[in-house]
Amino acid sequence: MEICHFSHKHWLTLSAMDDAGKPCRACSRPIFDFGYVCHDCNFHLHKKCAKLPQSIHHCLHPKHPLTLHFNQSETFECSVCKETDSGFTFRCCECNFNMDVTCFLRNQPCLNLPPREEKTRKLLHFSHNHPLTLCFLTKKDYVRCSGCERQICGPAYRCKVCCQRFTLDKCCAQLPCLKEHPFHPLHTLTLCKKSPYGDTRAVCDACKKTICGFVYHCDICQFDLDVVCASLTPSLKHEKHDGCLAFFEEINGQVPCNLCGKSCSNNLYRCISCNFNAHSTCLQFASTVKHKYHPHFLTLKGSTPPKNDPSGILCATCDKKISPKARAYYCGECSYGVHLECVVSEDQADLGKLLVDVTRVQDDIDAITTRLKPCSRQPRCNCHSVETQLRISIDEDTGMSRNVFQHCHST
């Protein structure tokens, strides 16, 4: 299959890549499966990068449409992540706004927005009396979200009436008012714009920190979560605990580790509903694994110092940033990283399938053994010979064993 792409003068052919992974000219990430190639010029594109739209309306820059540009010798600063990059960029020449391909793909839910005649968009939020206007903030603006208290870098809704400049980042502005959360499975949590205890600040039951912004609250159990902890999902399964665990970089105060007995307050895994706590180092994992989406072995961060700090790497499975304090599997050679809970080892998958197959076969054998009792009517029936029992076990799926069994025990 061949395509003609605006970024290159020759036709590009869809080809299988080698295990080394050629870098994509659009996003600079290696290509490991199939990509579009110009063999004469050594030009490579991911399949998804080759299909990027050349013009879009995007909520990260709602004022004007963005146009896809490519200049091989040009570098630019991404207006979203502030990283210097080269390759493809979605650009607004009027505002000098640039968005690299990685940020574009990461914010794909913001796509396909219909163009609006007005240059701004309004939001009426239950937490504020005035309408909020959509805007774009950078780290240089140094504005904190009134919902989660974190610094905003990206799209946000801001009040232009209040002197206090009430501001919500896009995620907090779209939080559901009611939430079912695995940290508190008994009851539904309700979103409150301030502490439900009057002048007394609420304390998050997950991280033990005082909540200054929005609160997810259970009025029955007096259970509270801040917005940051409410966004966490326990996803790590480990043999030391029946439930799933969530990673916390830091909590306020000390909790005892259920494995070593020592106190811990940072880099720990927790099960909030069971009050189970464990140092990340107390949970044993393989030092290296083989990930099914990567050709090289991945090394557990901490077992060997990485060549490049994997803290800035996005998880290749869930596309979320790997915390600099969390243990993770990485390939230093390719700057490829995966969360512990996202690792799917080919060896482990094959072993799991083998154990399932062995269990199924053993169950079949036990069922046949239970049913093959001595015949009272035919004590010398030759279906009980070793040879016939073997034939029954092998041919059970074909139905032959059922016929022999019914014949043997017929009345």
CORWO-V578255 format. One record per residue. N is the residue number from 0. RES is the residue in one letter. PSI is psi in whole degrees, 0 to 359 (* if undefined). D_LAST is the distance of its C-alpha to the last C-alpha in whole Angstrom. Layout:
((N & RES & PSI & D_LAST) (N & RES & PSI & D_LAST))
This chain:
((0 & M & 134 & 67) (1 & E & 148 & 71) (2 & I & 157 & 73) (3 & C & 115 & 76) (4 & H & 144 & 77) (5 & F & 337 & 80) (6 & S & 353 & 81) (7 & H & 147 & 81) (8 & K & 341 & 83) (9 & H & 164 & 80) (10 & W & 144 & 77) (11 & L & 135 & 74) (12 & T & 134 & 71) (13 & L & 120 & 67) (14 & S & 158 & 66) (15 & A & 138 & 64) (16 & M & 158 & 66) (17 & D & 174 & 66) (18 & D & 339 & 65) (19 & A & 328 & 69) (20 & G & 97 & 69) (21 & K & 141 & 72) (22 & P & 138 & 74) (23 & C & 135 & 74) (24 & R & 344 & 77) (25 & A & 311 & 76) (26 & C & 356 & 75) (27 & S & 2 & 75) (28 & R & 150 & 72) (29 & P & 150 & 70) (30 & I & 120 & 68) (31 & F & 341 & 64) (32 & D & 265 & 62) (33 & F & 148 & 64) (34 & G & 167 & 67) (35 & Y & 131 & 70) (36 & V & 140 & 73) (37 & C & 105 & 76) (38 & H & 334 & 76) (39 & D & 323 & 80) (40 & C & 359 & 81) (41 & N & 45 & 78) (42 & F & 129 & 77) (43 & H & 144 & 74) (44 & L & 138 & 72) (45 & H & 154 & 69) (46 & K & 318 & 67) (47 & K & 329 & 67) (48 & C & 329 & 71) (49 & A & 340 & 72) (50 & K & 12 & 70) (51 & L & 140 & 73) (52 & P & 147 & 74) (53 & Q & 347 & 78) (54 & S & 133 & 79) (55 & I & 157 & 78) (56 & H & 126 & 78) (57 & H & 139 & 77) (58 & C & 343 & 77) (59 & L & 344 & 79) (60 & H & 77 & 82) (61 & P & 348 & 82) (62 & K & 317 & 86) (63 & H & 158 & 85) (64 & P & 153 & 83) (65 & L & 140 & 82) (66 & T & 137 & 82) (67 & L & 125 & 81) (68 & H & 155 & 83) (69 & F & 124 & 83) (70 & N & 113 & 86) (71 & Q & 329 & 85) (72 & S & 2 & 88) (73 & E & 140 & 88) (74 & T & 156 & 87) (75 & F & 163 & 87) (76 & E & 123 & 86) (77 & C & 128 & 83) (78 & S & 349 & 84) (79 & V & 305 & 80) (80 & C & 352 & 80) (81 & K & 17 & 83) (82 & E & 143 & 82) (83 & T & 131 & 84) (84 & D & 173 & 82) (85 & S & 166 & 83) (86 & G & 216 & 81) (87 & F & 145 & 80) (88 & T & 140 & 81) (89 & F & 118 & 81) (90 & R & 142 & 84) (91 & C & 105 & 86) (92 & C & 331 & 90) (93 & E & 323 & 92) (94 & C & 358 & 90) (95 & N & 43 & 90) (96 & F & 130 & 86) (97 & N & 138 & 84) (98 & M & 121 & 80) (99 & D & 171 & 78) (100 & V & 323 & 75) (101 & T & 314 & 73) (102 & C & 326 & 74) (103 & F & 311 & 74) (104 & L & 328 & 70) (105 & R & 334 & 70) (106 & N & 33 & 71) (107 & Q & 330 & 69) (108 & P & 343 & 68) (109 & C & 359 & 72) (110 & L & 177 & 72) (111 & N & 33 & 72) (112 & L & 132 & 74) (113 & P & 143 & 76) (114 & P & 142 & 80) (115 & R & 150 & 82) (116 & E & 322 & 85) (117 & E & 151 & 86) (118 & K & 348 & 87) (119 & T & 162 & 85) (120 & R & 142 & 82) (121 & K & 151 & 82) (122 & L & 130 & 79) (123 & L & 115 & 79) (124 & H & 143 & 78) (125 & F & 339 & 77) (126 & S & 356 & 79) (127 & H & 150 & 82) (128 & N & 336 & 85) (129 & H & 156 & 86) (130 & P & 147 & 84) (131 & L & 142 & 83) (132 & T & 134 & 84) (133 & L & 132 & 82) (134 & C & 176 & 84) (135 & F & 124 & 83) (136 & L & 148 & 84) (137 & T & 175 & 85) (138 & K & 333 & 85) (139 & K & 335 & 89) (140 & D & 333 & 89) (141 & Y & 62 & 87) (142 & V & 133 & 86) (143 & R & 145 & 83) (144 & C & 135 & 80) (145 & S & 349 & 81) (146 & G & 315 & 77) (147 & C & 354 & 76) (148 & E & 11 & 79) (149 & R & 155 & 79) (150 & Q & 140 & 81) (151 & I & 133 & 81) (152 & C & 97 & 81) (153 & G & 202 & 79) (154 & P & 143 & 79) (155 & A & 162 & 80) (156 & Y & 129 & 81) (157 & R & 143 & 85) (158 & C & 125 & 87) (159 & K & 2 & 90) (160 & V & 314 & 92) (161 & C & 144 & 91) (162 & C & 333 & 94) (163 & Q & 351 & 91) (164 & R & 61 & 89) (165 & F & 127 & 85) (166 & T & 139 & 83) (167 & L & 133 & 79) (168 & D & 165 & 78) (169 & K & 323 & 75) (170 & C & 315 & 72) (171 & C & 329 & 73) (172 & A & 338 & 75) (173 & Q & 14 & 71) (174 & L & 140 & 69) (175 & P & 146 & 67) (176 & C & 333 & 68) (177 & L & 140 & 64) (178 & K & 130 & 62) (179 & E & 124 & 59) (180 & H & 138 & 59) (181 & P & 341 & 57) (182 & F & 335 & 60) (183 & H & 77 & 59) (184 & P & 349 & 56) (185 & L & 320 & 56) (186 & H & 162 & 59) (187 & T & 140 & 61) (188 & L & 143 & 64) (189 & T & 135 & 67) (190 & L & 124 & 70) (191 & C & 142 & 73) (192 & K & 344 & 76) (193 & K & 179 & 78) (194 & S & 131 & 77) (195 & P & 1 & 75) (196 & Y & 26 & 77) (197 & G & 234 & 81) (198 & D & 346 & 83) (199 & T & 128 & 81) (200 & R & 143 & 79) (201 & A & 151 & 75) (202 & V & 130 & 74) (203 & C & 129 & 71) (204 & D & 353 & 68) (205 & A & 309 & 67) (206 & C & 356 & 70) (207 & K & 13 & 72) (208 & K & 152 & 75) (209 & T & 135 & 77) (210 & I & 123 & 76) (211 & C & 346 & 79) (212 & G & 223 & 78) (213 & F & 152 & 75) (214 & V & 131 & 72) (215 & Y & 120 & 68) (216 & H & 140 & 68) (217 & C & 113 & 66) (218 & D & 336 & 67) (219 & I & 314 & 65) (220 & C & 358 & 64) (221 & Q & 42 & 68) (222 & F & 136 & 66) (223 & D & 144 & 68) (224 & L & 138 & 68) (225 & D & 172 & 71) (226 & V & 323 & 71) (227 & V & 312 & 70) (228 & C & 331 & 67) (229 & A & 340 & 66) (230 & S & 351 & 65) (231 & L & 148 & 64) (232 & T & 119 & 60) (233 & P & 120 & 58) (234 & S & 356 & 56) (235 & L & 120 & 56) (236 & K & 131 & 53) (237 & H & 150 & 53) (238 & E & 342 & 51) (239 & K & 348 & 53) (240 & H & 144 & 53) (241 & D & 323 & 50) (242 & G & 180 & 52) (243 & C & 149 & 54) (244 & L & 150 & 58) (245 & A & 144 & 61) (246 & F & 137 & 64) (247 & F & 125 & 67) (248 & E & 323 & 70) (249 & E & 141 & 72) (250 & I & 161 & 72) (251 & N & 117 & 75) (252 & G & 185 & 74) (253 & Q & 141 & 72) (254 & V & 147 & 69) (255 & P & 138 & 67) (256 & C & 127 & 65) (257 & N & 351 & 61) (258 & L & 316 & 61) (259 & C & 347 & 64) (260 & G & 350 & 66) (261 & K & 159 & 69) (262 & S & 152 & 70) (263 & C & 148 & 70) (264 & S & 353 & 72) (265 & N & 159 & 71) (266 & N & 59 & 69) (267 & L & 159 & 66) (268 & Y & 138 & 62) (269 & R & 147 & 62) (270 & C & 106 & 59) (271 & I & 316 & 61) (272 & S & 331 & 58) (273 & C & 353 & 57) (274 & N & 42 & 61) (275 & F & 131 & 59) (276 & N & 143 & 62) (277 & A & 134 & 62) (278 & H & 146 & 65) (279 & S & 330 & 64) (280 & T & 345 & 65) (281 & C & 345 & 63) (282 & L & 117 & 60) (283 & Q & 133 & 59) (284 & F & 159 & 58) (285 & A & 142 & 58) (286 & S & 331 & 62) (287 & T & 145 & 61) (288 & V & 162 & 58) (289 & K & 114 & 57) (290 & H & 136 & 57) (291 & K & 346 & 55) (292 & Y & 9 & 58) (293 & H & 140 & 61) (294 & P & 341 & 61) (295 & H & 161 & 63) (296 & F & 144 & 62) (297 & L & 139 & 63) (298 & T & 139 & 65) (299 & L & 123 & 64) (300 & K & 126 & 68) (301 & G & 328 & 69) (302 & S & 328 & 68) (303 & T & 129 & 70) (304 & P & 127 & 73) (305 & P & 152 & 73) (306 & K & 317 & 76) (307 & N & 136 & 76) (308 & D & 117 & 75) (309 & P & 8 & 72) (310 & S & 336 & 73) (311 & G & 7 & 74) (312 & I & 141 & 71) (313 & L & 139 & 69) (314 & C & 129 & 65) (315 & A & 345 & 63) (316 & T & 309 & 60) (317 & C & 353 & 61) (318 & D & 22 & 65) (319 & K & 153 & 66) (320 & K & 137 & 69) (321 & I & 124 & 68) (322 & S & 138 & 70) (323 & P & 344 & 73) (324 & K & 357 & 71) (325 & A & 145 & 68) (326 & R & 142 & 66) (327 & A & 160 & 65) (328 & Y & 139 & 63) (329 & Y & 159 & 66) (330 & C & 105 & 67) (331 & G & 332 & 71) (332 & E & 326 & 71) (333 & C & 3 & 70) (334 & S & 49 & 71) (335 & Y & 126 & 67) (336 & G & 154 & 66) (337 & V & 136 & 63) (338 & H & 155 & 62) (339 & L & 314 & 60) (340 & E & 347 & 57) (341 & C & 352 & 57) (342 & V & 130 & 57) (343 & V & 100 & 53) (344 & S & 133 & 53) (345 & E & 321 & 52) (346 & D & 316 & 51) (347 & Q & 322 & 49) (348 & A & 317 & 47) (349 & D & 320 & 46) (350 & L & 318 & 45) (351 & G & 318 & 43) (352 & K & 320 & 41) (353 & L & 318 & 40) (354 & L & 322 & 39) (355 & V & 316 & 37) (356 & D & 317 & 35) (357 & V & 317 & 35) (358 & T & 318 & 33) (359 & R & 316 & 31) (360 & V & 319 & 30) (361 & Q & 321 & 29) (362 & D & 320 & 27) (363 & D & 317 & 25) (364 & I & 317 & 25) (365 & D & 321 & 24) (366 & A & 319 & 21) (367 & I & 319 & 20) (368 & T & 321 & 20) (369 & T & 322 & 19) (370 & R & 336 & 16) (371 & L & 83 & 15) (372 & K & 155 & 14) (373 & P & 138 & 14) (374 & C & 126 & 10) (375 & S & 330 & 10) (376 & R & 333 & 8) (377 & Q & 77 & 10) (378 & P & 335 & 14) (379 & R & 24 & 16) (380 & C & 127 & 14) (381 & N & 3 & 17) (382 & C & 349 & 16) (383 & H & 8 & 17) (384 & S & 159 & 21) (385 & V & 320 & 23) (386 & E & 317 & 24) (387 & T & 322 & 21) (388 & Q & 321 & 21) (389 & L & 318 & 24) (390 & R & 323 & 23) (391 & I & 317 & 20) (392 & S & 319 & 23) (393 & I & 320 & 26) (394 & D & 17 & 24) (395 & E & 319 & 22) (396 & D & 339 & 24) (397 & T & 347 & 24) (398 & G & 352 & 20) (399 & M & 322 & 19) (400 & S & 323 & 18) (401 & R & 320 & 15) (402 & N & 316 & 14) (403 & V & 318 & 14) (404 & F & 315 & 12) (405 & Q & 322 & 9) (406 & H & 320 & 9) (407 & C & 319 & 9) (408 & H & 18 & 6) (409 & S & 146 & 4) (410 & T & * & 0))
